[in-house]
Amino acid sequence: MRAVVQRVIEADVTVDGMITGRIENGLTVLLGVENGDSDADVNYITKKIANLRVFDDENGVMNRSVTEIGGSILIVSQFTLLGDVRKGNRPSYFAAAAPETAKALYRSVVSKLKGDFQIPVEEGVFQAEMLVRIYNNGPVTILLDSRRLF
């Protein structure tokens, strides 16, 4: 499972002209589910997202998590994070999980962030064409991979 996590002051996602999710002061998470991902990957990613210390403390040091600042998360499914362009210029999505599997694990991530970590979560629409507006603060962008490839 891969995630691009950005610290934001505001973010929203629009589908067919309607805003489906909107947050202020928190994290935007673009999430890709890989073939072979399981509940262990969900647990790793959610724990990392909830506990990432990317928000400033009183001394201006990135030392606080989204839970500590009372922030929110906007999460958007994005299978293109699994695109492989090592050979040629057209991405291969061979590593991306099938939609049914990906949707179930994506839903698990959302449920765990809301339930276990008590974080307000807004969402895009799985498999929809979305417009995502991200006001990255910093900019701060963190890459996560549940297989610890980076």
C-alpha positions as CSV (number, residue, x, y, z in Angstrom):
1,M,0.0,0.0,0.0
2,R,1.3,3.4,-0.9
3,A,0.3,6.8,0.3
4,V,1.3,10.3,-0.6
5,V,0.6,12.4,2.6
6,Q,0.5,16.2,2.4
7,R,0.1,18.7,5.2
8,V,-2.6,21.1,4.1
9,I,-4.4,24.2,5.2
10,E,-7.3,23.3,3.0
11,A,-8.2,20.6,0.5
12,D,-11.3,19.3,-1.3
13,V,-12.3,16.8,-3.9
14,T,-15.0,17.3,-6.5
15,V,-16.9,14.7,-8.5
16,D,-19.3,15.7,-11.3
17,G,-19.3,19.3,-10.1
18,M,-20.1,18.4,-6.5
19,I,-17.7,18.6,-3.5
20,T,-17.6,15.1,-1.9
21,G,-15.0,15.9,0.7
22,R,-13.5,19.0,2.2
23,I,-11.1,19.7,5.1
24,E,-9.1,22.5,6.7
25,N,-5.9,22.1,8.6
26,G,-4.9,18.5,8.3
27,L,-3.7,15.9,5.9
28,T,-4.5,14.9,2.3
29,V,-3.8,11.3,1.7
30,L,-3.6,9.9,-1.8
31,L,-3.8,6.1,-1.4
32,G,-2.9,3.3,-3.7
33,V,-3.6,-0.4,-3.0
34,E,-1.2,-3.0,-4.3
35,N,-1.7,-6.6,-5.2
36,G,-1.1,-8.7,-2.1
37,D,-2.0,-6.0,0.4
38,S,-3.8,-7.2,3.5
39,D,-5.0,-6.0,6.9
40,A,-1.3,-5.8,8.0
41,D,-0.8,-3.1,5.3
42,V,-3.9,-1.3,6.5
43,N,-2.6,-1.3,10.1
44,Y,0.8,0.0,9.1
45,I,-0.5,2.8,6.9
46,T,-3.1,4.0,9.3
47,K,-0.8,4.0,12.2
48,K,1.8,6.0,10.2
49,I,-0.7,8.5,8.9
50,A,-2.3,9.1,12.3
51,N,1.0,9.5,14.1
52,L,3.1,11.4,11.5
53,R,4.7,14.3,13.3
54,V,4.5,16.9,10.6
55,F,2.7,19.8,12.4
56,D,4.6,22.5,14.2
57,D,4.7,22.6,18.0
58,E,5.0,25.8,20.1
59,N,8.7,26.0,19.1
60,G,8.1,25.8,15.3
61,V,9.4,22.2,15.2
62,M,7.4,19.5,13.3
63,N,6.6,17.5,16.3
64,R,2.8,17.1,16.4
65,S,0.5,14.7,14.6
66,V,-2.9,15.3,13.0
67,T,-4.6,13.8,16.1
68,E,-2.6,16.2,18.4
69,I,-3.7,19.3,16.5
70,G,-7.3,18.2,16.1
71,G,-7.0,18.1,12.3
72,S,-8.8,16.2,9.7
73,I,-7.9,13.9,6.8
74,L,-9.1,14.0,3.2
75,I,-8.4,10.6,1.6
76,V,-8.6,9.9,-2.1
77,S,-8.1,6.5,-3.8
78,Q,-5.4,6.7,-6.5
79,F,-4.3,3.5,-8.2
80,T,-1.9,5.5,-10.4
81,L,0.5,5.6,-7.4
82,L,1.3,2.0,-8.4
83,G,2.2,3.0,-12.0
84,D,5.5,1.5,-13.1
85,V,7.4,3.5,-15.8
86,R,10.7,1.8,-15.6
87,K,10.2,0.3,-19.0
88,G,8.8,2.8,-21.6
89,N,6.7,5.9,-21.0
90,R,3.3,4.5,-20.5
91,P,2.6,3.5,-16.9
92,S,1.9,-0.2,-16.3
93,Y,-0.6,-0.8,-13.5
94,F,0.2,-4.4,-13.1
95,A,1.0,-4.0,-9.4
96,A,-2.3,-2.2,-8.6
97,A,-4.9,-4.4,-6.8
98,A,-8.1,-5.3,-8.6
99,P,-10.9,-2.7,-8.0
100,E,-12.9,-5.0,-5.6
101,T,-9.9,-5.8,-3.4
102,A,-8.7,-2.2,-3.5
103,K,-12.0,-0.8,-2.6
104,A,-12.4,-3.1,0.4
105,L,-8.9,-2.2,1.7
106,Y,-9.4,1.5,1.0
107,R,-12.7,1.3,3.1
108,S,-10.7,-0.4,5.9
109,V,-8.2,2.4,6.0
110,V,-11.0,5.0,6.2
111,S,-12.8,3.0,8.9
112,K,-9.7,2.5,11.0
113,L,-8.7,6.2,10.8
114,K,-12.2,7.2,11.9
115,G,-12.8,4.4,14.5
116,D,-9.4,3.5,16.0
117,F,-7.8,7.0,15.8
118,Q,-11.0,9.1,16.0
119,I,-9.9,11.4,13.2
120,P,-12.5,13.2,11.1
121,V,-12.2,11.8,7.6
122,E,-13.6,13.2,4.3
123,E,-13.3,11.2,1.0
124,G,-13.3,11.2,-2.7
125,V,-15.4,8.6,-4.6
126,F,-13.7,5.3,-5.4
127,Q,-13.1,4.9,-9.2
128,A,-14.5,8.3,-10.1
129,E,-12.9,11.0,-12.1
130,M,-12.1,13.5,-9.4
131,L,-10.7,17.0,-9.2
132,V,-8.5,17.4,-6.1
133,R,-7.5,20.8,-4.8
134,I,-4.7,20.7,-2.3
135,Y,-3.3,23.7,-0.5
136,N,-0.1,22.1,0.7
137,N,1.3,23.8,3.7
138,G,5.1,24.1,3.9
139,P,5.2,22.3,1.5
140,V,5.3,19.1,3.5
141,T,4.9,15.9,1.5
142,I,5.7,12.4,2.9
143,L,5.7,9.1,1.0
144,L,4.7,6.0,2.7
145,D,4.9,2.4,1.6
146,S,3.6,-0.5,3.7
147,R,6.3,-2.8,2.3
148,R,8.9,-0.2,3.5
149,L,10.4,0.2,0.0
150,F,11.2,3.8,1.0
